[in-house]
Amino acid sequence: MMTLAETGLQYPVLAHFLTTGAILFALGMIGFLTRRNLIIVFLCTEMMFQGVVVTLVGLSKYHMNVTGQTFVIFVLTIAACEAALALGLVVLMFRRKRTLDSLSWSQLSG
């Protein structure tokens, strides 16, 4: 069995991780700022979280330190909690207003 180095393929360098993370974060931010559908907005938030995760893993691998990878577990846990709360809010919003437009949030009264 040949190792990755013997096949002539190079290991991904830090720039690949950082570029991928930056692209994911930028696409998520663009979608978050331009879309009005609540489900798309929350998916774009998740995409921004994943961009940060890729960056943390890349930096952790580059510095040979598992602290970044450990922090990724906490970030993914927070992202899962955020997604669960967001889904609950979206369902509540749809039941009240029958729309997923984010502008209708301002019309809700306590």
C-alpha positions in Angstrom: 0.0 0.0 0.0 1.4 3.3 -1.1 1.3 6.4 1.2 0.0 9.7 0.0 3.6 11.1 -0.3 4.7 8.2 -2.4 1.9 8.7 -5.0 3.2 12.2 -5.7 0.2 14.0 -4.3 0.9 16.8 -1.9 -0.8 17.4 1.4 -3.2 20.3 1.4 -1.3 23.4 2.5 -2.7 26.0 4.9 -3.7 28.3 2.0 -6.1 25.8 0.7 -7.9 25.5 4.1 -8.0 29.3 4.5 -9.2 29.9 1.0 -12.0 27.3 1.3 -13.0 28.7 4.7 -13.0 32.3 3.4 -15.1 31.4 0.3 -17.7 29.5 2.5 -17.9 32.4 4.9 -18.2 35.0 2.1 -20.9 33.1 0.3 -22.8 32.6 3.5 -22.6 36.3 4.4 -23.7 37.3 0.9 -26.7 35.0 1.2 -27.5 36.2 4.7 -27.5 39.8 3.7 -29.4 39.5 0.4 -32.1 36.9 1.0 -35.4 37.4 2.8 -36.6 33.8 3.2 -35.9 32.7 6.7 -34.9 29.2 5.9 -32.3 30.4 3.4 -31.1 33.0 5.9 -30.5 30.2 8.5 -28.8 28.0 6.0 -26.5 30.8 5.1 -25.7 31.2 8.8 -24.8 27.5 8.9 -22.5 28.0 5.9 -20.7 30.8 7.7 -20.2 28.5 10.7 -18.8 25.8 8.4 -16.3 28.3 6.9 -15.0 29.1 10.4 -14.8 25.3 11.1 -12.7 24.7 8.0 -10.4 27.5 9.0 -10.0 26.3 12.6 -9.2 22.7 11.4 -6.7 24.0 8.9 -4.9 26.2 11.4 -5.0 23.4 14.0 -3.4 20.9 11.5 -0.8 23.5 10.4 0.3 24.2 13.9 0.1 20.5 15.0 -2.1 21.4 17.9 -5.5 19.8 18.6 -6.9 22.9 20.4 -8.5 24.2 17.2 -10.1 20.8 16.5 -11.4 20.6 20.0 -12.9 24.1 19.6 -14.6 22.9 16.4 -16.6 20.4 18.4 -18.0 23.3 20.5 -18.7 25.4 17.4 -20.6 22.5 15.8 -22.6 21.9 19.0 -23.6 25.6 19.1 -24.5 25.4 15.4 -26.8 22.4 16.0 -28.5 24.2 18.9 -28.9 27.4 16.7 -30.4 25.3 13.9 -32.9 23.7 16.3 -34.0 27.0 17.7 -34.2 28.6 14.3 -36.4 25.7 13.0 -38.7 26.2 16.0 -39.0 29.9 15.3 -39.6 29.4 11.6 -42.4 26.9 12.3 -43.9 29.4 14.8 -43.6 32.2 12.3 -45.2 30.2 9.5 -48.1 29.1 11.7 -48.9 32.7 12.6 -48.2 34.6 9.4 -48.3 31.9 6.7 -45.2 33.4 5.2 -41.4 32.9 5.6 -40.6 36.5 4.7 -38.2 38.0 7.2 -39.9 41.4 7.0 -43.0 40.0 8.6 -41.0 39.5 11.9 -41.3 43.2 12.6 -45.1 43.0 12.5 -45.3 40.4 15.4 -46.6 41.7 18.7 -45.8 40.3 22.1 
